[in-house]
Amino acid sequence: MNTFVGQTFEMNQIINLKEVIQVTRLSRATIYNIRNKKHKQYDPTFPKQAKFTVGRVGWSAWEINQWIESKLASR
């Protein structure tokens, strides 16, 4: 199942935070909380971002899709 409605993605496609927000329907703050080990919303299964340059990070579209699929499967 492809979570990216109306879109396709390639195995190594990198998406930025805006696209992660769009796909997951989570807010920016929630995504940062999910990544923060000290926060009650912390989710160690959420994909880690990759740093490409000093000011540019991104996430694997495939990993984000897999994370969403695992959440749907666990309900």
C-alpha positions as semicolon CSV with decimal commas, in nm:
position;residue;x (nm);y (nm);z (nm)
1;M;0,000;0,000;0,000
2;N;0,132;0,343;-0,090
3;T;0,056;0,602;0,177
4;F;0,153;0,886;-0,054
5;V;-0,191;0,940;-0,206
6;G;-0,164;1,060;-0,563
7;Q;0,213;1,034;-0,547
8;T;0,468;0,768;-0,609
9;F;0,803;0,747;-0,443
10;E;1,125;0,574;-0,520
11;M;1,318;0,355;-0,281
12;N;1,581;0,623;-0,206
13;Q;1,367;0,935;-0,232
14;I;1,438;1,192;0,037
15;I;1,157;1,412;0,163
16;N;1,180;1,728;0,371
17;L;0,995;1,815;0,691
18;K;0,712;1,987;0,504
19;E;0,649;1,669;0,308
20;V;0,670;1,453;0,624
21;I;0,406;1,678;0,780
22;Q;0,188;1,649;0,470
23;V;0,214;1,270;0,451
24;T;0,181;1,189;0,821
25;R;-0,070;1,467;0,898
26;L;0,132;1,537;1,214
27;S;0,227;1,889;1,316
28;R;0,585;2,011;1,318
29;A;0,576;2,023;1,699
30;T;0,448;1,665;1,722
31;I;0,723;1,540;1,493
32;Y;0,985;1,709;1,710
33;N;0,819;1,564;2,024
34;I;0,818;1,215;1,872
35;R;1,192;1,250;1,811
36;N;1,271;1,387;2,161
37;K;1,370;1,104;2,397
38;K;1,268;1,315;2,699
39;H;0,916;1,385;2,576
40;K;0,611;1,171;2,663
41;Q;0,525;1,144;2,289
42;Y;0,866;0,995;2,208
43;D;0,844;0,712;1,956
44;P;1,169;0,524;1,897
45;T;1,019;0,366;1,585
46;F;0,984;0,699;1,405
47;P;1,242;0,718;1,123
48;K;1,557;0,915;1,191
49;Q;1,640;1,212;0,975
50;A;1,957;1,224;0,768
51;K;2,176;1,534;0,763
52;F;2,292;1,626;0,413
53;T;2,445;1,971;0,466
54;V;2,469;2,220;0,750
55;G;2,116;2,344;0,692
56;R;1,951;2,054;0,511
57;V;1,801;1,737;0,656
58;G;1,556;1,487;0,514
59;W;1,381;1,161;0,575
60;S;1,359;0,847;0,366
61;A;1,015;0,840;0,201
62;W;1,024;0,462;0,219
63;E;1,095;0,463;0,595
64;I;0,817;0,715;0,660
65;N;0,579;0,497;0,458
66;Q;0,686;0,187;0,652
67;W;0,631;0,370;0,982
68;I;0,278;0,465;0,877
69;E;0,209;0,110;0,761
70;S;0,326;-0,029;1,098
71;K;0,093;0,209;1,283
72;L;-0,200;0,101;1,067
73;A;-0,115;-0,267;1,115
74;S;-0,097;-0,235;1,495
75;R;-0,451;-0,106;1,542
